[in-house]
Amino acid sequence: MILKTENLSHRYSSTWAIRDINIEIAEHGIIGLLGSNGAGKSTTMNIICGTLNPTEGNVYINGINKRKDPEAAKREIGFLPQNPPLYTDLTIDEYLVYTAELRLIDKRKVRAAVEEVKDKCGLSHFSSRLIKNLSGGYRQRVGIAQSIIHKPKLVVMDEPTNGLDPNQLIEARKLIREIAQEHTVLLSSHILSEINILCREIIMIESGRIVFSDTMDAFNNYTQAHSILMKFDNPPAKEMLQQIKGVTGVEFLNSQQVRIHFDGDQEMNDRLISASVENGWKLREIGYDKGMLDDIFKQLSTQTA
Ligand SMILES: Nc1ncnc2c1ncn2[C@@H]1O[C@H](COP(=O)(O)OP(=O)(O)OP(=O)(O)O)[C@@H](O)[C@H]1O
């Protein structure tokens, strides 16, 4: 087991920030921790990485209990916090040598480790550039480089793609995928599509509790649309729509726009389009009505309540 957390709970003052967080990661890949702002993602990650002690519970990294043998456990963890601890007056080389030493890499192997990680993260051309003169995307790469320099089994990244522009985003995702070839990556985001694009598994956290934990495919099945929004220039009577196979409900939002509830049948869309054409309803718009993230959060939260 690469990571196991047992009933992790944390209280900052009187209120609990997280309660009974149980995570098990047995396999390689990218695992996403999804939650809205304040859900408890950073608290969970800080505890896993040992920068915060939990009020209750245990963390095992590669089978090592972090409370009992923190040094050995931390050898197997790399951490990219939300605000990476970059020393901006150092050059990339100076900074990475420093982090390699912090990670207790054998002195004779520091140089090779720095070169290897620069190569992996596309930083070799900027070795002697001061960190303060780097763009946001390159600073992020330096942050990622320090998190893998000691070749940990588990790399934890707190909102690694937050605040990047579209090009930087593509580059960062590519780098994270490459890193996940050799390490297990646990990353957080408050953006569902980001987790969807990158992750094999999703752990959803809301108000400090896990509300969903499964593969990304299972999540997508669960949140699959069961309603379709349609707009007609020549709308039919409600009864006509109700007679179409698979339709379970019809809701007129105004005189032209209608929400069709259906049983999840993949061909519902096609069937509705055919009916519109055959009957001259003059279909103007059609699209799945996927619940917004907030709705999904609510749906999942109430399920476990
Ligand atoms: N140092 C602190 N002292 C007191 N309360 C805190 C502290 N850090 C976080 N909290 C509270 O704990 C809860 C969880 O916060 P946390 O930062 O873990 O959430 P998050 O999901 O990472 O959100 P964000 O994406 O906004 O960072 C929030 O209610 C937050 O206000």
The ligand as a Gaussian input file, in Angstrom:
#p B3LYP/6-31G(d) Opt

LIG

0 1
 N       -4.431000      27.515000      10.109000
 C       -5.765000      27.450000      10.217000
 N       -6.392000      27.874000      11.320000
 C       -7.742000      27.787000      11.447000
 N       -8.561000      27.256000      10.506000
 C       -7.988000      26.813000       9.375000
 C       -6.559000      26.889000       9.160000
 N       -6.294000      26.354000       7.934000
 C       -7.486000      25.968000       7.409000
 N       -8.504000      26.246000       8.264000
 C       -9.930000      25.939000       8.048000
 O      -10.058000      24.543000       7.848000
 C      -10.988000      24.254000       6.801000
 C      -10.308000      23.432000       5.716000
 O       -9.315000      24.253000       5.080000
 P       -8.328000      23.721000       3.959000
 O       -7.349000      24.816000       3.669000
 O       -7.813000      22.399000       4.348000
 O       -9.322000      23.547000       2.732000
 P       -9.009000      23.429000       1.191000
 O       -9.973000      22.427000       0.671000
 O       -7.581000      23.176000       0.956000
 O       -9.404000      24.855000       0.646000
 P       -8.562000      25.857000      -0.287000
 O       -8.630000      25.280000      -1.653000
 O       -9.340000      27.121000      -0.143000
 O       -7.185000      25.916000       0.287000
 C      -11.517000      25.597000       6.327000
 O      -12.723000      25.839000       6.993000
 C      -10.455000      26.572000       6.774000
 O      -11.018000      27.837000       7.042000

